Amino acid sequence: MDSIGVGLIGTGYMGKCHATAWGGVKARFASVIRPRLEVLCDANEDVARDCASAFGFLSSTTDWRDLINNPAIDVISITTPNGLHPEIAIAALEAGKHVWCEKPMGLTLGHAADMTKAAEKAALSGVKSQLGYNYVHNPAILHAKKLIDDGAIGRIIHFRGQVDEDYMADPQLPWTWRCKIENGGLGTLGDLTCHLISLAHFLIGDIARVLADQDTVHKERPLPGGKTGETGTVENEDMAQAIIRFGNGTSGLVSSSRVAWGRKSMIRMEIHGDKGMIVFDQERMNELELFQATGDKATRGFTRILTGPEHSPYREFCPAAGHQLGFNELKIIEAAQLLDSIAGKGSNWPDFAAGQKIERVIHGIAISATKGQWVETS
Protein backbone atom coordinates (compact mmCIF):
# COMPACT_ATOMS: atom_id res chain seq x y z
CA MET A 1 0.00 0.00 0.00
CA ASP A 2 1.63 3.25 -1.13
CA SER A 3 -1.35 5.51 -0.36
CA ILE A 4 -4.51 5.53 1.72
CA GLY A 5 -7.83 7.27 1.08
CA VAL A 6 -9.05 9.66 3.78
CA GLY A 7 -12.57 10.84 4.54
CA LEU A 8 -13.15 13.66 7.05
CA ILE A 9 -16.46 14.31 8.81
CA GLY A 10 -16.69 17.76 10.39
CA THR A 11 -15.22 21.16 9.52
CA GLY A 12 -15.01 22.91 12.89
CA TYR A 13 -11.92 23.48 14.98
CA MET A 14 -11.08 19.78 15.29
CA GLY A 15 -11.97 19.15 11.67
CA LYS A 16 -9.37 21.72 10.65
CA CYS A 17 -6.86 20.07 13.02
CA HIS A 18 -7.40 16.68 11.37
CA ALA A 19 -7.19 18.20 7.91
CA THR A 20 -3.90 19.88 8.86
CA ALA A 21 -2.57 16.59 10.21
CA TRP A 22 -3.50 14.57 7.15
CA GLY A 23 -2.11 17.25 4.87
CA GLY A 24 1.21 17.55 6.71
CA VAL A 25 2.02 14.11 8.05
CA LYS A 26 3.94 12.85 5.01
CA ALA A 27 6.18 15.92 4.98
CA ARG A 28 7.21 15.28 8.60
CA PHE A 29 7.21 11.47 8.66
CA ALA A 30 8.50 10.40 5.28
CA SER A 31 8.07 6.67 5.92
CA VAL A 32 4.29 6.74 6.47
CA ILE A 33 1.71 5.79 3.87
CA ARG A 34 0.77 8.81 1.75
CA PRO A 35 -2.75 10.07 2.59
CA ARG A 36 -5.09 10.87 -0.29
CA LEU A 37 -7.65 13.46 0.77
CA GLU A 38 -10.75 12.06 -0.90
CA VAL A 39 -14.04 13.36 0.57
CA LEU A 40 -14.99 15.95 3.21
CA CYS A 41 -18.42 15.89 4.86
CA ASP A 42 -20.38 18.68 6.54
CA ALA A 43 -24.13 19.03 7.06
CA ASN A 44 -24.03 22.43 5.34
CA GLU A 45 -23.52 22.00 1.60
CA ASP A 46 -21.80 25.34 1.06
CA VAL A 47 -19.46 24.82 4.02
CA ALA A 48 -18.64 21.30 2.86
CA ARG A 49 -17.80 22.51 -0.66
CA ASP A 50 -15.75 25.50 0.46
CA CYS A 51 -13.83 23.59 3.13
CA ALA A 52 -13.11 20.69 0.78
CA SER A 53 -11.48 23.16 -1.57
CA ALA A 54 -9.59 24.93 1.21
CA PHE A 55 -8.43 21.73 2.93
CA GLY A 56 -7.41 20.00 -0.30
CA PHE A 57 -10.09 17.27 -0.53
CA LEU A 58 -11.18 16.06 -3.96
CA SER A 59 -14.91 16.31 -3.27
CA SER A 60 -17.54 17.03 -0.63
CA THR A 61 -20.85 15.67 0.62
CA THR A 62 -23.50 16.42 3.24
CA ASP A 63 -24.13 12.75 4.09
CA TRP A 64 -21.50 10.89 6.13
CA ARG A 65 -22.85 7.60 4.76
CA ASP A 66 -21.33 8.54 1.41
CA LEU A 67 -17.91 8.17 3.03
CA ILE A 68 -18.82 4.80 4.51
CA ASN A 69 -19.86 3.48 1.10
CA ASN A 70 -17.01 5.02 -0.90
CA PRO A 71 -14.47 2.33 -1.92
CA ALA A 72 -11.75 4.99 -2.38
CA ILE A 73 -11.85 5.78 1.35
CA ASP A 74 -9.88 3.58 3.76
CA VAL A 75 -9.79 5.69 6.94
CA ILE A 76 -12.36 8.09 8.38
CA SER A 77 -11.74 11.02 10.72
CA ILE A 78 -14.70 11.81 12.98
CA THR A 79 -14.75 15.36 14.39
CA THR A 80 -18.50 15.80 14.83
CA PRO A 81 -20.33 16.72 18.06
CA ASN A 82 -19.88 13.98 20.67
CA GLY A 83 -23.35 12.50 20.38
CA LEU A 84 -22.78 11.57 16.73
CA HIS A 85 -19.54 9.65 17.36
CA PRO A 86 -21.02 6.21 18.14
CA GLU A 87 -23.29 5.76 15.11
CA ILE A 88 -20.69 6.98 12.63
CA ALA A 89 -17.76 5.09 14.17
CA ILE A 90 -19.63 1.79 14.42
CA ALA A 91 -20.89 2.05 10.84
CA ALA A 92 -17.37 2.86 9.59
CA LEU A 93 -15.81 -0.04 11.48
CA GLU A 94 -18.46 -2.47 10.23
CA ALA A 95 -17.69 -1.29 6.69
CA GLY A 96 -14.00 -2.11 7.20
CA LYS A 97 -12.82 1.50 7.49
CA HIS A 98 -10.10 2.50 9.94
CA VAL A 99 -11.39 5.15 12.36
CA TRP A 100 -9.74 8.16 13.98
CA CYS A 101 -12.34 9.63 16.32
CA GLU A 102 -12.12 12.63 18.60
CA LYS A 103 -12.75 12.16 22.30
CA PRO A 104 -14.90 11.47 24.22
CA MET A 105 -16.21 8.30 22.60
CA GLY A 106 -19.85 9.25 23.11
CA LEU A 107 -22.27 10.44 25.75
CA THR A 108 -22.66 7.27 27.84
CA LEU A 109 -20.78 4.19 28.98
CA GLY A 110 -23.10 2.20 26.74
CA HIS A 111 -21.84 4.17 23.74
CA ALA A 112 -18.23 3.41 24.67
CA ALA A 113 -19.00 -0.28 25.13
CA ASP A 114 -20.76 -0.55 21.76
CA MET A 115 -17.92 1.25 19.98
CA THR A 116 -15.30 -0.94 21.63
CA LYS A 117 -17.19 -4.11 20.70
CA ALA A 118 -17.35 -2.98 17.07
CA ALA A 119 -13.64 -2.08 17.10
CA GLU A 120 -12.63 -5.45 18.57
CA LYS A 121 -14.62 -7.28 15.91
CA ALA A 122 -13.16 -5.13 13.12
CA ALA A 123 -9.63 -5.61 14.50
CA LEU A 124 -9.87 -9.30 13.58
CA SER A 125 -9.71 -8.11 9.96
CA GLY A 126 -6.86 -5.67 10.61
CA VAL A 127 -9.05 -2.57 11.01
CA LYS A 128 -7.62 0.03 13.42
CA SER A 129 -9.34 2.43 15.80
CA GLN A 130 -7.76 5.46 17.45
CA LEU A 131 -9.01 8.25 19.72
CA GLY A 132 -7.89 11.87 19.58
CA TYR A 133 -5.95 12.13 22.83
CA ASN A 134 -3.10 14.11 21.32
CA TYR A 135 -1.49 15.26 24.59
CA VAL A 136 -0.06 11.79 25.22
CA HIS A 137 2.00 12.16 22.02
CA ASN A 138 3.92 15.19 23.29
CA PRO A 139 7.70 14.44 23.24
CA ALA A 140 7.83 15.81 26.80
CA ILE A 141 5.26 13.23 27.93
CA LEU A 142 7.03 10.45 26.04
CA HIS A 143 10.26 11.45 27.82
CA ALA A 144 8.46 11.51 31.18
CA LYS A 145 7.29 7.95 30.49
CA LYS A 146 10.86 6.90 29.70
CA LEU A 147 12.16 8.51 32.91
CA ILE A 148 9.52 6.67 34.94
CA ASP A 149 10.22 3.34 33.24
CA ASP A 150 13.97 3.80 33.70
CA GLY A 151 13.52 4.38 37.44
CA ALA A 152 14.74 7.99 37.39
CA ILE A 153 12.44 8.90 40.29
CA GLY A 154 12.27 5.45 41.87
CA ARG A 155 9.06 3.67 42.78
CA ILE A 156 5.96 5.71 41.89
CA ILE A 157 4.00 6.50 45.05
CA HIS A 158 1.54 9.24 44.07
CA PHE A 159 -0.06 11.01 41.10
CA ARG A 160 -1.52 14.49 41.38
CA GLY A 161 -3.32 15.96 38.38
CA GLN A 162 -5.21 19.18 37.66
CA VAL A 163 -6.90 20.26 34.43
CA ASP A 164 -8.46 23.74 34.31
CA GLU A 165 -9.82 26.12 31.69
CA ASP A 166 -12.04 29.19 31.84
CA TYR A 167 -14.14 28.77 28.71
CA MET A 168 -17.34 28.67 30.81
CA ALA A 169 -16.22 30.87 33.72
CA ASP A 170 -18.36 33.84 32.66
CA PRO A 171 -21.87 33.36 34.15
CA GLN A 172 -23.33 35.48 31.32
CA LEU A 173 -22.11 33.08 28.65
CA PRO A 174 -25.26 31.87 26.86
CA TRP A 175 -26.71 28.41 27.36
CA THR A 176 -25.82 25.91 24.61
CA TRP A 177 -26.54 22.26 23.79
CA ARG A 178 -23.34 21.38 25.69
CA CYS A 179 -25.16 22.20 28.94
CA LYS A 180 -27.76 19.46 28.39
CA ILE A 181 -26.78 15.88 29.29
CA GLU A 182 -28.90 14.40 26.49
CA ASN A 183 -26.93 16.36 23.88
CA GLY A 184 -23.59 17.18 25.49
CA GLY A 185 -23.09 14.36 27.99
CA LEU A 186 -20.72 15.05 30.85
CA GLY A 187 -19.38 18.58 31.43
CA THR A 188 -15.82 19.20 32.52
CA LEU A 189 -15.38 15.44 32.93
CA GLY A 190 -16.10 14.77 29.25
CA ASP A 191 -14.38 17.87 27.90
CA LEU A 192 -11.27 18.10 30.08
CA THR A 193 -10.86 15.40 32.72
CA CYS A 194 -10.69 12.65 30.10
CA HIS A 195 -7.43 14.20 28.83
CA LEU A 196 -5.96 14.08 32.33
CA ILE A 197 -7.07 10.45 32.77
CA SER A 198 -5.49 9.51 29.43
CA LEU A 199 -2.17 10.90 30.67
CA ALA A 200 -2.52 9.16 34.04
CA HIS A 201 -3.21 5.82 32.36
CA PHE A 202 -0.34 6.28 29.92
CA LEU A 203 2.21 7.24 32.57
CA ILE A 204 1.12 5.24 35.63
CA GLY A 205 -1.45 2.59 34.66
CA ASP A 206 -5.19 2.06 34.76
CA ILE A 207 -7.23 3.68 37.54
CA ALA A 208 -9.14 1.05 39.50
CA ARG A 209 -11.47 3.07 41.76
CA VAL A 210 -12.51 6.62 42.58
CA LEU A 211 -14.15 8.62 45.36
CA ALA A 212 -15.45 11.90 43.98
CA ASP A 213 -17.38 15.14 44.34
CA GLN A 214 -18.61 17.61 41.74
CA ASP A 215 -20.37 20.97 41.43
CA THR A 216 -22.34 22.97 38.90
CA VAL A 217 -21.32 26.53 39.71
CA HIS A 218 -23.50 28.38 37.20
CA LYS A 219 -26.76 26.44 37.41
CA GLU A 220 -28.63 28.72 35.00
CA ARG A 221 -27.40 30.51 31.88
CA PRO A 222 -29.16 33.11 29.71
CA LEU A 223 -30.87 31.61 26.68
CA PRO A 224 -29.35 32.80 23.39
CA GLY A 225 -31.70 35.19 21.65
CA GLY A 226 -34.22 34.91 24.50
CA LYS A 227 -35.98 37.64 26.42
CA THR A 228 -34.13 39.35 29.25
CA GLY A 229 -34.18 37.10 32.27
CA GLU A 230 -34.94 33.87 30.38
CA THR A 231 -32.49 31.13 31.31
CA GLY A 232 -31.70 27.52 30.58
CA THR A 233 -30.67 24.95 33.18
CA VAL A 234 -27.09 23.65 33.15
CA GLU A 235 -27.41 19.91 33.71
CA ASN A 236 -23.78 18.83 33.78
CA GLU A 237 -20.84 19.62 36.05
CA ASP A 238 -18.55 22.67 35.98
CA MET A 239 -16.05 21.21 38.46
CA ALA A 240 -15.12 17.72 39.64
CA GLN A 241 -12.47 16.26 41.92
CA ALA A 242 -11.62 12.75 43.05
CA ILE A 243 -9.36 10.63 45.18
CA ILE A 244 -8.14 7.84 42.92
CA ARG A 245 -6.40 4.50 43.36
CA PHE A 246 -4.56 2.88 40.45
CA GLY A 247 -4.71 -0.85 39.82
CA ASN A 248 -1.03 -1.12 40.77
CA GLY A 249 -1.78 0.42 44.17
CA THR A 250 -0.53 3.96 43.52
CA SER A 251 -2.63 6.69 45.15
CA GLY A 252 -3.69 9.91 43.49
CA LEU A 253 -5.77 13.05 43.33
CA VAL A 254 -7.38 14.62 40.26
CA SER A 255 -9.37 17.82 39.84
CA SER A 256 -10.97 19.57 36.89
CA SER A 257 -12.75 22.86 36.20
CA ARG A 258 -14.16 24.63 33.17
CA VAL A 259 -14.83 27.76 35.22
CA ALA A 260 -11.29 28.54 36.45
CA TRP A 261 -10.65 32.17 35.47
CA GLY A 262 -7.23 32.71 33.92
CA ARG A 263 -6.58 29.08 33.04
CA LYS A 264 -6.48 28.45 29.28
CA SER A 265 -5.09 24.94 28.86
CA MET A 266 -3.73 23.93 32.23
CA ILE A 267 -3.05 20.23 32.55
CA ARG A 268 -0.65 20.07 35.46
CA MET A 269 0.73 16.79 36.75
CA GLU A 270 3.07 15.82 39.54
CA ILE A 271 4.36 12.26 39.53
CA HIS A 272 5.86 11.54 42.94
CA GLY A 273 8.46 8.80 43.31
CA ASP A 274 10.36 7.63 46.36
CA LYS A 275 13.55 9.06 44.78
CA GLY A 276 12.27 12.18 43.03
CA MET A 277 9.46 13.90 41.15
CA ILE A 278 8.39 14.81 37.61
CA VAL A 279 6.27 17.91 36.97
CA PHE A 280 4.49 18.90 33.74
CA ASP A 281 2.14 21.75 32.79
CA GLN A 282 0.41 21.78 29.39
CA GLU A 283 0.52 25.59 29.26
CA ARG A 284 4.31 25.14 29.09
CA MET A 285 4.06 22.03 26.97
CA ASN A 286 7.66 22.00 25.75
CA GLU A 287 9.09 21.78 29.27
CA LEU A 288 9.48 19.03 31.83
CA GLU A 289 10.70 19.46 35.40
CA LEU A 290 12.71 16.70 37.05
CA PHE A 291 13.83 16.48 40.68
CA GLN A 292 16.14 13.67 41.76
CA ALA A 293 17.05 13.16 45.38
CA THR A 294 20.73 12.54 44.69
CA GLY A 295 23.99 14.42 45.19
CA ASP A 296 24.75 17.29 47.52
CA LYS A 297 21.60 18.39 49.38
CA ALA A 298 22.83 21.98 49.31
CA THR A 299 22.58 22.09 45.49
CA ARG A 300 19.57 19.88 44.83
CA GLY A 301 16.73 21.40 42.85
CA PHE A 302 14.39 20.89 39.91
CA THR A 303 16.00 20.58 36.48
CA ARG A 304 14.05 22.24 33.65
CA ILE A 305 14.23 20.05 30.55
CA LEU A 306 13.44 21.76 27.23
CA THR A 307 12.30 19.31 24.59
CA GLY A 308 14.55 18.96 21.56
CA PRO A 309 15.78 16.52 18.91
CA GLU A 310 16.82 14.06 21.63
CA HIS A 311 13.17 13.65 22.56
CA SER A 312 11.54 11.72 19.72
CA PRO A 313 9.69 12.63 17.54
CA TYR A 314 10.56 16.32 18.08
CA ARG A 315 13.40 16.01 15.54
CA GLU A 316 10.88 15.42 12.74
CA PHE A 317 9.73 19.03 13.17
CA CYS A 318 12.81 21.00 14.25
CA PRO A 319 16.58 20.35 14.54
CA ALA A 320 17.05 22.69 17.54
CA ALA A 321 15.89 22.40 21.14
CA GLY A 322 13.65 25.04 22.72
CA HIS A 323 11.99 26.09 19.46
CA GLN A 324 8.61 24.71 20.57
CA LEU A 325 6.03 22.32 19.20
CA GLY A 326 2.30 23.06 19.41
CA PHE A 327 -1.16 21.51 19.47
CA ASN A 328 -1.31 20.87 15.72
CA GLU A 329 2.10 19.17 15.69
CA LEU A 330 0.76 16.68 18.23
CA LYS A 331 -2.15 15.93 15.89
CA ILE A 332 0.37 15.22 13.12
CA ILE A 333 2.17 12.79 15.44
CA GLU A 334 -1.21 11.16 16.11
CA ALA A 335 -1.85 10.74 12.39
CA ALA A 336 1.62 9.25 11.89
CA GLN A 337 1.03 6.72 14.67
CA LEU A 338 -2.25 5.62 13.12
CA LEU A 339 -0.72 5.28 9.66
CA ASP A 340 2.19 3.22 11.00
CA SER A 341 -0.24 1.01 12.87
CA ILE A 342 -2.29 0.44 9.72
CA ALA A 343 0.96 -0.51 7.93
CA GLY A 344 1.81 -2.99 10.70
CA LYS A 345 4.78 -0.97 11.93
CA GLY A 346 3.65 -0.26 15.48
CA SER A 347 0.81 -0.09 17.94
CA ASN A 348 -1.57 2.84 18.37
CA TRP A 349 -2.69 4.08 21.78
CA PRO A 350 -5.30 4.87 22.81
CA ASP A 351 -7.50 2.66 20.66
CA PHE A 352 -11.18 2.21 21.48
CA ALA A 353 -10.45 -0.45 24.12
CA ALA A 354 -8.10 1.93 25.96
CA GLY A 355 -10.60 4.74 25.47
CA GLN A 356 -13.34 2.70 27.11
CA LYS A 357 -11.18 2.45 30.24
CA ILE A 358 -10.86 6.26 30.28
CA GLU A 359 -14.66 6.56 29.91
CA ARG A 360 -15.17 4.21 32.85
CA VAL A 361 -13.12 6.55 35.03
CA ILE A 362 -14.82 9.83 34.07
CA HIS A 363 -18.29 8.29 34.35
CA GLY A 364 -17.19 6.58 37.57
CA ILE A 365 -16.31 10.00 39.00
CA ALA A 366 -19.78 11.29 38.10
CA ILE A 367 -21.44 8.22 39.65
CA SER A 368 -19.28 8.44 42.78
CA ALA A 369 -20.12 12.13 43.21
CA THR A 370 -23.83 11.30 43.05
CA LYS A 371 -23.68 8.29 45.38
CA GLY A 372 -21.03 9.63 47.75
CA GLN A 373 -19.04 6.39 47.78
CA TRP A 374 -16.11 4.62 46.18
CA VAL A 375 -16.81 3.34 42.64
CA GLU A 376 -14.85 0.60 40.88
CA THR A 377 -13.68 1.67 37.40
CA SER A 378 -11.51 -1.22 36.18
C-alpha positions in Angstrom: 0.0 0.0 0.0 1.6 3.2 -1.1 -1.3 5.5 -0.4 -4.5 5.5 1.7 -7.8 7.3 1.1 -9.0 9.7 3.8 -12.6 10.8 4.5 -13.2 13.7 7.1 -16.5 14.3 8.8 -16.7 17.8 10.4 -15.2 21.2 9.5 -15.0 22.9 12.9 -11.9 23.5 15.0 -11.1 19.8 15.3 -12.0 19.2 11.7 -9.4 21.7 10.7 -6.9 20.1 13.0 -7.4 16.7 11.4 -7.2 18.2 7.9 -3.9 19.9 8.9 -2.6 16.6 10.2 -3.5 14.6 7.1 -2.1 17.3 4.9 1.2 17.6 6.7 2.0 14.1 8.0 3.9 12.8 5.0 6.2 15.9 5.0 7.2 15.3 8.6 7.2 11.5 8.7 8.5 10.4 5.3 8.1 6.7 5.9 4.3 6.7 6.5 1.7 5.8 3.9 0.8 8.8 1.7 -2.7 10.1 2.6 -5.1 10.9 -0.3 -7.6 13.5 0.8 -10.8 12.1 -0.9 -14.0 13.4 0.6 -15.0 15.9 3.2 -18.4 15.9 4.9 -20.4 18.7 6.5 -24.1 19.0 7.1 -24.0 22.4 5.3 -23.5 22.0 1.6 -21.8 25.3 1.1 -19.5 24.8 4.0 -18.6 21.3 2.9 -17.8 22.5 -0.7 -15.7 25.5 0.5 -13.8 23.6 3.1 -13.1 20.7 0.8 -11.5 23.2 -1.6 -9.6 24.9 1.2 -8.4 21.7 2.9 -7.4 20.0 -0.3 -10.1 17.3 -0.5 -11.2 16.1 -4.0 -14.9 16.3 -3.3 -17.5 17.0 -0.6 -20.8 15.7 0.6 -23.5 16.4 3.2 -24.1 12.8 4.1 -21.5 10.9 6.1 -22.8 7.6 4.8 -21.3 8.5 1.4 -17.9 8.2 3.0 -18.8 4.8 4.5 -19.9 3.5 1.1 -17.0 5.0 -0.9 -14.5 2.3 -1.9 -11.8 5.0 -2.4 -11.8 5.8 1.3 -9.9 3.6 3.8 -9.8 5.7 6.9 -12.4 8.1 8.4 -11.7 11.0 10.7 -14.7 11.8 13.0 -14.8 15.4 14.4 -18.5 15.8 14.8 -20.3 16.7 18.1 -19.9 14.0 20.7 -23.3 12.5 20.4 -22.8 11.6 16.7 -19.5 9.7 17.4 -21.0 6.2 18.1 -23.3 5.8 15.1 -20.7 7.0 12.6 -17.8 5.1 14.2 -19.6 1.8 14.4 -20.9 2.1 10.8 -17.4 2.9 9.6 -15.8 0.0 11.5 -18.5 -2.5 10.2 -17.7 -1.3 6.7 -14.0 -2.1 7.2 -12.8 1.5 7.5 -10.1 2.5 9.9 -11.4 5.2 12.4 -9.7 8.2 14.0 -12.3 9.6 16.3 -12.1 12.6 18.6 -12.7 12.2 22.3 -14.9 11.5 24.2 -16.2 8.3 22.6 -19.9 9.2 23.1 -22.3 10.4 25.7 -22.7 7.3 27.8 -20.8 4.2 29.0 -23.1 2.2 26.7 -21.8 4.2 23.7 -18.2 3.4 24.7 -19.0 -0.3 25.1 -20.8 -0.5 21.8 -17.9 1.3 20.0 -15.3 -0.9 21.6 -17.2 -4.1 20.7 -17.3 -3.0 17.1 -13.6 -2.1 17.1 -12.6 -5.4 18.6 -14.6 -7.3 15.9 -13.2 -5.1 13.1 -9.6 -5.6 14.5 -9.9 -9.3 13.6 -9.7 -8.1 10.0 -6.9 -5.7 10.6 -9.0 -2.6 11.0 -7.6 0.0 13.4 -9.3 2.4 15.8 -7.8 5.5 17.4 -9.0 8.2 19.7 -7.9 11.9 19.6 -5.9 12.1 22.8 -3.1 14.1 21.3 -1.5 15.3 24.6 -0.1 11.8 25.2 2.0 12.2 22.0 3.9 15.2 23.3 7.7 14.4 23.2 7.8 15.8 26.8 5.3 13.2 27.9 7.0 10.5 26.0 10.3 11.4 27.8 8.5 11.5 31.2 7.3 8.0 30.5 10.9 6.9 29.7 12.2 8.5 32.9 9.5 6.7 34.9 10.2 3.3 33.2 14.0 3.8 33.7 13.5 4.4 37.4 14.7 8.0 37.4 12.4 8.9 40.3 12.3 5.5 41.9 9.1 3.7 42.8 6.0 5.7 41.9 4.0 6.5 45.0 1.5 9.2 44.1 -0.1 11.0 41.1 -1.5 14.5 41.4 -3.3 16.0 38.4 -5.2 19.2 37.7 -6.9 20.3 34.4 -8.5 23.7 34.3 -9.8 26.1 31.7 -12.0 29.2 31.8 -14.1 28.8 28.7 -17.3 28.7 30.8 -16.2 30.9 33.7 -18.4 33.8 32.7 -21.9 33.4 34.2 -23.3 35.5 31.3 -22.1 33.1 28.6 -25.3 31.9 26.9 -26.7 28.4 27.4 -25.8 25.9 24.6 -26.5 22.3 23.8 -23.3 21.4 25.7 -25.2 22.2 28.9 -27.8 19.5 28.4 -26.8 15.9 29.3 -28.9 14.4 26.5 -26.9 16.4 23.9 -23.6 17.2 25.5 -23.1 14.4 28.0 -20.7 15.0 30.8 -19.4 18.6 31.4 -15.8 19.2 32.5 -15.4 15.4 32.9 -16.1 14.8 29.3 -14.4 17.9 27.9 -11.3 18.1 30.1 -10.9 15.4 32.7 -10.7 12.7 30.1 -7.4 14.2 28.8 -6.0 14.1 32.3 -7.1 10.5 32.8 -5.5 9.5 29.4 -2.2 10.9 30.7 -2.5 9.2 34.0 -3.2 5.8 32.4 -0.3 6.3 29.9 2.2 7.2 32.6 1.1 5.2 35.6 -1.4 2.6 34.7 -5.2 2.1 34.8 -7.2 3.7 37.5 -9.1 1.0 39.5 -11.5 3.1 41.8 -12.5 6.6 42.6 -14.2 8.6 45.4 -15.5 11.9 44.0 -17.4 15.1 44.3 -18.6 17.6 41.7 -20.4 21.0 41.4 -22.3 23.0 38.9 -21.3 26.5 39.7 -23.5 28.4 37.2 -26.8 26.4 37.4 -28.6 28.7 35.0 -27.4 30.5 31.9 -29.2 33.1 29.7 -30.9 31.6 26.7 -29.3 32.8 23.4 -31.7 35.2 21.7 -34.2 34.9 24.5 -36.0 37.6 26.4 -34.1 39.3 29.2 -34.2 37.1 32.3 -34.9 33.9 30.4 -32.5 31.1 31.3 -31.7 27.5 30.6 -30.7 25.0 33.2 -27.1 23.7 33.1 -27.4 19.9 33.7 -23.8 18.8 33.8 -20.8 19.6 36.0 -18.6 22.7 36.0 -16.0 21.2 38.5 -15.1 17.7 39.6 -12.5 16.3 41.9 -11.6 12.8 43.1 -9.4 10.6 45.2 -8.1 7.8 42.9 -6.4 4.5 43.4 -4.6 2.9 40.4 -4.7 -0.8 39.8 -1.0 -1.1 40.8 -1.8 0.4 44.2 -0.5 4.0 43.5 -2.6 6.7 45.2 -3.7 9.9 43.5 -5.8 13.1 43.3 -7.4 14.6 40.3 -9.4 17.8 39.8 -11.0 19.6 36.9 -12.7 22.9 36.2 -14.2 24.6 33.2 -14.8 27.8 35.2 -11.3 28.5 36.5 -10.6 32.2 35.5 -7.2 32.7 33.9 -6.6 29.1 33.0 -6.5 28.5 29.3 -5.1 24.9 28.9 -3.7 23.9 32.2 -3.1 20.2 32.5 -0.7 20.1 35.5 0.7 16.8 36.7 3.1 15.8 39.5 4.4 12.3 39.5 5.9 11.5 42.9 8.5 8.8 43.3 10.4 7.6 46.4 13.6 9.1 44.8 12.3 12.2 43.0 9.5 13.9 41.2 8.4 14.8 37.6 6.3 17.9 37.0 4.5 18.9 33.7 2.1 21.8 32.8 0.4 21.8 29.4 0.5 25.6 29.3 4.3 25.1 29.1 4.1 22.0 27.0 7.7 22.0 25.7 9.1 21.8 29.3 9.5 19.0 31.8 10.7 19.5 35.4 12.7 16.7 37.1 13.8 16.5 40.7 16.1 13.7 41.8 17.1 13.2 45.4 20.7 12.5 44.7 24.0 14.4 45.2 24.7 17.3 47.5 21.6 18.4 49.4 22.8 22.0 49.3 22.6 22.1 45.5 19.6 19.9 44.8 16.7 21.4 42.9 14.4 20.9 39.9 16.0 20.6 36.5 14.1 22.2 33.7 14.2 20.0 30.5 13.4 21.8 27.2 12.3 19.3 24.6 14.5 19.0 21.6 15.8 16.5 18.9 16.8 14.1 21.6 13.2 13.6 22.6 11.5 11.7 19.7 9.7 12.6 17.5 10.6 16.3 18.1 13.4 16.0 15.5 10.9 15.4 12.7 9.7 19.0 13.2 12.8 21.0 14.3 16.6 20.4 14.5 17.1 22.7 17.5 15.9 22.4 21.1 13.6 25.0 22.7 12.0 26.1 19.5 8.6 24.7 20.6 6.0 22.3 19.2 2.3 23.1 19.4 -1.2 21.5 19.5 -1.3 20.9 15.7 2.1 19.2 15.7 0.8 16.7 18.2 -2.2 15.9 15.9 0.4 15.2 13.1 2.2 12.8 15.4 -1.2 11.2 16.1 -1.9 10.7 12.4 1.6 9.2 11.9 1.0 6.7 14.7 -2.3 5.6 13.1 -0.7 5.3 9.7 2.2 3.2 11.0 -0.2 1.0 12.9 -2.3 0.4 9.7 1.0 -0.5 7.9 1.8 -3.0 10.7 4.8 -1.0 11.9 3.7 -0.3 15.5 0.8 -0.1 17.9 -1.6 2.8 18.4 -2.7 4.1 21.8 -5.3 4.9 22.8 -7.5 2.7 20.7 -11.2 2.2 21.5 -10.4 -0.4 24.1 -8.1 1.9 26.0 -10.6 4.7 25.5 -13.3 2.7 27.1 -11.2 2.5 30.2 -10.9 6.3 30.3 -14.7 6.6 29.9 -15.2 4.2 32.8 -13.1 6.5 35.0 -14.8 9.8 34.1 -18.3 8.3 34.4 -17.2 6.6 37.6 -16.3 10.0 39.0 -19.8 11.3 38.1 -21.4 8.2 39.6 -19.3 8.4 42.8 -20.1 12.1 43.2 -23.8 11.3 43.0 -23.7 8.3 45.4 -21.0 9.6 47.8 -19.0 6.4 47.8 -16.1 4.6 46.2 -16.8 3.3 42.6 -14.8 0.6 40.9 -13.7 1.7 37.4 -11.5 -1.2 36.2 
